[in-house]
């Protein structure tokens, strides 16, 4: 199918740039089937075995001009503007992109300009856009001087690319601009993953750089690697404004591996090494700032769609309308030694790979839990660790860590603002009442990547007592300051040791271990199926994996997934760490998904029938049917 459109770009917006752009005519390169003066855009899609998962749209400015599913299209469009800025977005509802040899291809007047397929939930391609409009059109920054280069920026949002010539510390600063600004630095370009939060960034600043609402960040960047930089002015700077780009120098620090404060990033030894026996040879010490939680805690209501990654990441416990309690997490290193985490990889034991967003998590960074006042654990919380970086150094430290090389410098801190994704707990299914919210840092008490233990692990948490009240029709919270603290079953204040599913303190019983052999394995999954058919598994804390008060195929599927990850799943995390066997889990029902059953062929002579099952959107991994009162007889 071919579509013909006429488009006057000036009806949407006008942009003025003081940048010279060299362009060429697509029509001079290839002959098209569109009318003279029209641009031909061909969207070609070759689907894999799951075409129902694919959808796409093509926008110019803020207007959709074409859309489709698993089939492409040819669009002929007349444009009056030299740089109309087209944005192509393709989506996959399951989150695994298009398997090879399938994929998508985009042609403009016969010239291929983009292609792809390995994009998880979505991909975005922009073309014919003004410089700085998106990461695809970033303006190249040159190597800055040590005194700083002043960059004149036009507009409130602008993209750059920067490829440092050498490893070093580089400063990006809008201090003195008078603008409320945010700074984003990425190590890849995919507009479908980016928004106004810091998700996906390797460095980010919003009001933490030391000059109020203006942004500033000194960061370690690797020579020869391309980075994408976005400056965004929240308000006050819609016209031209200036920011400064500076080369601070090579990374400096202690370069002796035997020293207590060895810095593996340093390329210049600054004479700061201290050694065992020195009173200053201590360690890092992470603390959670309670005031940051108290000053930011509030309620929020979120609509969760089928394509959201939040459930896969463990941030939410269901679809549709969800009641959230948001708060800011501020973790400081009050020790005299850096807490070094390093680069995300399978060989670094501190990381695990998240399949949904296809990125690494620091697996022990922060944990958000809810408890009843007597210490009974309510399994709605999750572990948060997308990125660990220096966002503030108000206690006199020198920041040097970002998402591509993580850590918290001595006397610096990392801040997860309450407005960020997953900076919440989902209390939708929690009854009104009074509870403890416990926020923990390095909750697993692991040393840093250099083997340095923390000075003190007893201060790695903050507790807030809060009351949930929906009596006025919507969720309201109130913080109490006089709640009696609880102790875990071993007597530790706000400790993490809890009874097992049999009620034994720090016991060894495992949920789902039906044969009681101390392992969650394939035979347990088979036993669930057999027990469901025979209706002979009693509902108990050690058997009801999804806590729905019944033994169903859901429990069997969860145990099967646990066994798969234990035995068969090839995973980037070389340590083999995963949480797919951490039971019990919350039952999650996808309200957007429908599975259809119908009666197929009927054998009247032998008295049986076929049942057909169809899910048009997702793959069925298990099902359970219960029939009663059926008689098969021919009239």
N, C-alpha and C positions, 0 to 999 in steps of 0.2 A: 504494500500500500504506500502511496506517495501523498504527502501533505504539502499544500502550498499556503504560505502565510506571508503577510506583509507586516513589517515591524518598523516603527519609528522610535528609535531609542530615546529621543529627546523627551518623549512623553513620560518617561520613568524617572530619570535623574540625569544630571549633567555633572561631569567631573573635570577638573582642570589640573593638569600635571605639568611640571617644569622639567620633564624628562624626555629626552629625544628617543623615540622608538623606531627602529628600522623594521619595516614590514615588507611582505611580498604578497602577490596576488595568488590565491590558491588556483583560480581559474586558468592561470597561465601554465599550470603544471599538468592539468588533466582535464579532459572534456567531460562534461556532466550532462544529465538529462533534464536539468532544470532550465527555466527560461533565462534569457539574458538578464544580467543584473541580479540574479538570485543566487544565494549560497546553497549548495547541496550538502546536507549532512546525512550520512548513512550510519545507522546503528545496526550492527550485525551481532547477533547472539546465537551461539551454538550451545544448547542446553545439555546438561548431563542427564542422569536417570531420574532426576527430581525437578522437572521443569516447573512444577507447581510452587516451588519455593522462590522463584525469580520474579522480580518486578523492577521497573526502572522509570525514570522521568527525565526530561530535558527542559531546563529553565533558561530564560534569558532575562537578566535583571531579576525581578522577583516574580516573573510570570511563567507559568508552565505552558510550553508550546507543544509538547508531545509526551506520551507515556505509553507503557506497554507492559507485558508480562515476559514470557520466555521467547517471544519472537521480536525481532528488530523492526526497523522502519526506515523509510527514506523521507526526509523533510526538505522541502524547498522553501527558503525564506529570504525575503528581501529586507535588507538592513540599510539604514541611512547613516549609522554611526560606524566609524572605523573600528572601534573596539567595543562591540556590544556586550561581551562577557557571557558566554554560554556555560552552563553548569550541568553536567551529566551525572546523575546519581543512580546507582544500581544496588539492589538490596537482595539479601538471602534470608528468608524467614527462619531457617534452621541454624544458620550461623557457620556454614562450612563452605561458602562460596560455590563456584562452579568447578567440578572436577575436570581435569584434562581428559581428552583433548578439547573439551568445551571451553568456553570463555566468551568475552565480548571484544569487539573491535569498533573503533570510531574512525570514519573517513570524512574529511572535509574537501569537497571538490576533487574526490578521487585520491586524496593523499591520506594515508594512515597517520593519525595523530596520537592515538592511545589504544591500549589493549590491556586485558587483565583477566582474572578469574580466581586467583588465590587471595580472597579478600574477606574471609569470615562473614560478618553480617552486612558489610556494605563497602562500596568504593565510590569515590568522587573524582571526576575529572573536569577541570575548567579549561577553557580555551578562548582565544580572542578576547582576553581581558586586559584592562589597563594595568600597568606595572603596580605591584603591591596589593592588588585586589585579593589574592589568595596565596597560599604557599606555592602553588604552581607558577605564580607570576612574580615571585619575590625579586626585589632589586638587590643586586650583588653588592655587598660591602667589601671594601678593600682592607688590607692589614692596617690597623690603627697605629698611631704613634704613642710613645710613652707619656706625652703631655696631653693626649686626648684629641680626638677629632670630633668637631661639632657637626651633627647630621641634621639637616633641615627636613622636616617631615610635613607632608600635606595630608590633612584629614585626621579623623579620630582613630582609624584602624589601618595599619600598613604592615606589609610583610617584606622581609629581607632574607637573603641567604648570606651565610658567612662561612668561608673555608679558611681557617687560620693557617698561616705558613708554618708555624712551629707550635709545639706544646707550650702552654702558658696560661697565666691568669689574665682574664680579660674582664673589663668592667663595662657594664651597660648602665647608664644613669640618666634619668630625667630630672634629677635634683636641680632646682632653680628654674624649672620651666613654668611653674605655676599651674601645672595640670595634674588632675587626679588620674594617675596612669597605672596600667598593669603591664608587666613584662612577661612574655612567654618565649621559651626556647625549646625547640624540638629537635630530635635527631632523625626524623623522617617526615615525609609530606603525605598526608591523607586527610583531606578536609572533612570527610565523614566522621572522623574520630575526634575532631576538635570543636570546642565551644568556648564560652567565656570563663569556664572553670580551669583548673590546672591539670585536668586529666590528660595524660599523654606527654606532659612536659618533662624535660630533664632539669630545667631550672625555671623558676617562677618567682615573681615578687608582686605583692599587693599590700602596700603600707607597712612592710617589714624591713625595708632597706635603710632606714635611719633618717629619712627626710620627709616624714609625714605621709601625705597621700601620694607623693611622688615615688616612683619606683627606682630601685637601684640594686644591682646584684653583681658581685665579683665572682667569676666562675672559672673553673679549670676546663679548658677545651683542648682537644687533641689536634695536632697539626695534620693537615691533609684531609680532615673529615668535614663534610658539609653539614651545617646546622641551619635550621629555619627559625627566624626570629620575628616575633610579632610584637609591635607596640600598640597598645589600645588605650585611648583616652576616655575615661568614664564620663567626664563632663569638663567643660571649661576650655577645651582645645579642639575646636572643630576646624579651625583654619591652620595656617602654618605654625609649627612650633619646633623647638630644638631639643635634641638629646645628645649625650656625649658617649663616644666609644673610645676606650683606652686599653692599650696593652700595658698591664701592670708589671709583667716580667715572668720569667720561668718559675715554676713551682719550687718553693724553698722549704726546707725542714731538715729533720734529722735523717741521715741516710744510712746509719749503722743498724743492721738488722738485729744486733745484740742489745740495742738500747731499748729502754722501756717505752720511749716515745718515737720509735721508728715510724717514719712516714713513707710508705711505698710509692707515693705520688711524687715525692721530691726529686728534683733534678739538680738542685744546688744545695749543698750542706751549709746551713746557716749557723752551725756551732751550738745548736740547742740540745744536743743529745744528753740524756741522763740515763744512769745505769742502775741495776739492782744494788741495793744497799743505800742508795741516796734517798733521803727522806721524801724527795719529790717524786720518787719512782712509785707511783700509786696505781691509778687505773681510772677508767671512765666510771661515771655514776649517773644513770638515767633516772629522772623523776617525772611524774605527771603533775602538771600545775592545776590544782583544784580550782583556783580562782577563774581560770580560763573556761572551765565547764560552767561554773555558777554564773558567770557574766554573759554567757551565750545561750544557755539552754532554753529551748522553746519548742512548740509543737508545729507540725506541718502536715498537710494532706497531699498525698501523691497518687496520681493515676498511673498505674503500671501496665504497659502494653505487652503484647506477646513477644515483641522483638527486643525488649530490654534485657541487658546482660545482668541486671542487679540480682536476679534470683540465682543465676549460675555462679555469680561471685559470692553468694551467701549473704548479701546485704539486706535482702527482703525475704519475707516468708509467704508471699502470695501475690496474686494478680489483682487488677482492679483498683479500687480505692483503698489506700493503706494509710494508717495513722502512724506518724513518725515523731520521735523525740530527737531533735537536732541539738548538737553541741559542738564546741570547738575543743580539739585535743592539742595541747601544747606540751611537748616532751622536751625537757632540757637535759643537757649533760653538765652537771655541776662538778664533775670530776676535773682533774688536771690533765687527763690523757684523752685523746680522741676515741670515740667509739666508731671503729672502722668496719664497714660492711663490704665495700668493694663493688666490683662490676657484676651485674646479674649474669649468671650462667649456670649450666648444669653441674659444673665442677665446684661451685661455691655452695657449701652446705646450708647457707642462710636463705636460699631462695627456692621457691617452688613456681612452676609454670601454671598460669591460668589459661585454660583453653578458650574460654568465652571471648575474652578480649585479646587473646594471643600475646600476653606479656607476662613478665616475671613479677612475683610478689616477694617481699621480704616476709618470711613465714612466721616470724616471732615478734613483729614490731609492736602492734597494739591489739588489744582484745577488749570488746565491749560486752559486758554481761549484766543480766538482771537477776536479782535474788529477792526472795521474800525476806521479811525481817528476821526470821529464824535461821536464815542461811540456805533455805531450799533453793536450788538452782532452777531457773526458768529458761529452757533451751530456745531462746529467741535471738541471742546475740551472735556475733561473728568476729572474725579476725580481720583487721584492716592493715594493709602494709604495701600499698602501691608504690610508694617512693619515700625514701628517707633522705633529707637534705638539710643544709644549713639555711634557715629562713630568717633567723635573728641571732645576733651576737651581742645582746645588750649587757651581758656580764663581762665584756672585755675580750671575748674570743675573736678569732679570725676565721671567717667562713671559707670553705673550700670544697664542700661536697654538694653534689647534685644527683639527679636520678640516674645518670649514666655511670656514676661512681659514688656510691652511697655512703653515708655516715653522718655523724654529728660531731663537730669539732668541740674541743674542750671549751666550756663556757659559752656555747651556742645552743640553739634550740630549733626544733622543727615544729611547724604549726599546721594542723589540718583544720581549716576554718569550717564553721558550722554550715556554710553555704555550699560546701563541696559535695560531690556525689559520695554516697555511702558513709557520710559523716553523721550517722544516726543509729537508732535502734528502732525496729518495727514492733510497735506494741498493739497492733490492730486486734489481736486475739487475746490480749492480756486484760483480765478483769480489773475494774476499779479497785483501788487500794493503795497501800503504801509499800514502797519497794526501795531497794538499794541498787543504784547504777554504779557498777565498778568498772573503771577504765584502767587497764594495765599496760605497761610498757615492758618489752622484752619478757613477756609473761612466761616463757619457757626457760628463762634464766640461762641462756646460751652465751658463751663468750663471744667477743667480736671475731672477725675473720682472721685476726692475727693471734687469736688465742688469749686475749686479755680479758680477764674476768672483771665484772663490775665491783666497785668498792663495797656496795651495799645493795642487796636485793629486796630488803624489807620496805624500801621507799618507792617501789616500782608501780604504785597504784594510787588512784584517787577514788574516793567514795562520795557519792551524793545520795542523800535520802530524799525521795520525791513521792508525791501523792498523785495518782491518776484519778480524774473525776470527769465523768460524762453526764452528770445529772442535768446540766443545762443544754444538752443536745449535741455538744461537740466536746472533743477531748481538751481538758485543761489540766495543767500541772502546777503543783506548788512544792517548793523546796522546803524541807524541814531541817532544822539544825540540831534537834534534840533527840534523834533516834538512837536507841541503844545499839552499838555495833555488834556484829555477830562474829563467832569464831568457827573455823571449819572443824571437821570431826577429829582432827589431830590437835586442836587447841590453838591454831595460828589465827591471829586477828585478820579477818577478811582473806583467809587462806584459800587455796585452790583444791585442797584434797577433799574429795567427796565420797560418799558411799557408792558401791557398785550397784548393779541392778538387783542384787539380792539383799541390799541394805548393809553390807559389810564395809566398814571404813577402809578406803584405799584398797578394796578387794579386787580380785582378779577376774570375776565373772564378766563375760562379754555378752552384750545384747546380740541376739541372733545365733548364738552358738548352741544350736539345738542338740548336738550330740555331746556337748559338755567336754570337748577335748582341748579347750583352751585356744581354739582357732576359729576364725570366721572364714569359711571356705565353700567350695562348690557343693559338697555333700549337704551343707546346711541349706543352700538354695533349693536343691532337689527335695530335701525333707519338707521345706515350706510348701512346695507344690503338692507333694503327696499328702501332707497334713491338711491342706485346704480341700483337696478332693475327698479326703476321709473325714473331714470336720473333727479332727482329733488333736488340734493344738490349742491349748488353753491360752487365753489372753492374759499376759502378765508383763511386768516391767522388763523382763529379759527376752520376751518373744515379740512384743508389739513394736516393731522397729519404727513405724511412722506415727505412733501414739494416737491412732484414730479410734481405739477401743475395739478393734476387730482384726482378725488375721486374714489378709487378702493377698491378691497377686502383687499389690504394691510392696508388701514386705518381702515377697520372693524376689521381685525385681531389684529392690535395693540391696539385698544380699548378693544377688548375681552380679550387680555392678561392683560391689565391694570385692568379690572374688576376681573379677576381670582386672581391676586395677592392681590387685595383689600379684597376679600371675601373668597376664597376657598383654597388658598395656605397655607399649614402648613409649616412654615419657622423657622429655628433655631433662627432667630433674634426676641427675645421676644417683642421688641419695635414695631414690625410691620413695621419698616422702609423698604422702597424699592423705586426704581426710575423708575419703569415700567410705570408710568403715567406722567413722565416728558416730555411733548410734547412742541414743535414739535421735531421729530427725523429725522435723515438723512435716505433717502431711500438707502438700501443696497441690491444689486443684487448679488447672489451667481453664479459666472460664471462657477463654477465646477458642478453645479447641473442641471439636465435636467428632466423635467416631460413630459411623453408621453401621448397623447390623440389619441384615434382611435374610429371609428364608430363600435358599437357592433350590437346588433339585430335591425332589421328594421321591423316595423309593417306597411305593405303596405296598409292594409285596413283602418286603423285609421289615418295614416299619421304621425307617429312619429318614432323616432329612439333613441337608447341608445348610450351614449358616455361613453367609458371606460377611466379611468385615471390610470396611473402607474408612481410612482417614485421609482426606484429600490434601492435608497440609503437613502432617508429621508422620514419622515412622513409628509403627506400633511394635513395642518390644515385649508386650505381654497383655493378656486380657483374661477376664474372668466372667463367665456367664452362669446364671442360676435360673433353670427352668422349673416350672411346676405346672401340673394340670394339663400337660400336652397329651393328646391322643392322636395317633396317626392312623386314619382309617379312610378308605375311599367310599365316597357317598354312592 
